[in-house]
Amino acid sequence: MKNLVKISFVVAFFAAIGFSANAQTSNSTITVGAKVFDQITVEAGDNLELGGVMKGTFKKVDITGGITGTNEAVGGSGVQVGTFKVFAGAGSDVTLTFAPIANLTSGENNLPIVFTEEGTDMVGYSTGDASTAVRFSGLEAIVGEGVGSAPNVFPTNPIGTRNGITVFVGAKVEAGAAQASGTYTGTVKLTATYN
């Protein structure tokens, strides 16, 4: 009988511990949120036109429209800075990547072209005109509100009915002394990505 009482006491003790452990609970909450942004879109604007280039010279068209070259006789006729429009959600985190080409072509002939000179990219973005453009670095940019601002914040800037920025493209070509005459063309690409 004593054993039965002891066993009953032990069973009751462990049952009480088990029930009291199961009776303890704890909880907490967190906030769940999401930002919904417009679909990111890149649209071609103006084509980059470098105009006439003399054989044995170079010509550079900067994103501001400034023209430099080794032959002052080659003026600004036919020159146009290239542009893209990038549309994205205000406050979003956007990276822009410019895919350059090494040559313009005319049939089988190549004309070397560069979009970076002496460490300065001839590609930049702005909410206004090219004079306020933030230049890319390594032909890439994380969009910020403007010069000196924190990156990763796509600006609020209405273009028509959408929110966007303008990307400006310049370049430098160098025609060799024996460069074949002709019209040289090529295609460049800008990619915008939500991070």
Order of alpha helices (4+ residues) and beta strands (2+ residues): alpha-beta-beta-beta-beta-beta-beta-beta-beta-beta-beta-beta-beta-beta-beta-beta-beta-beta-beta
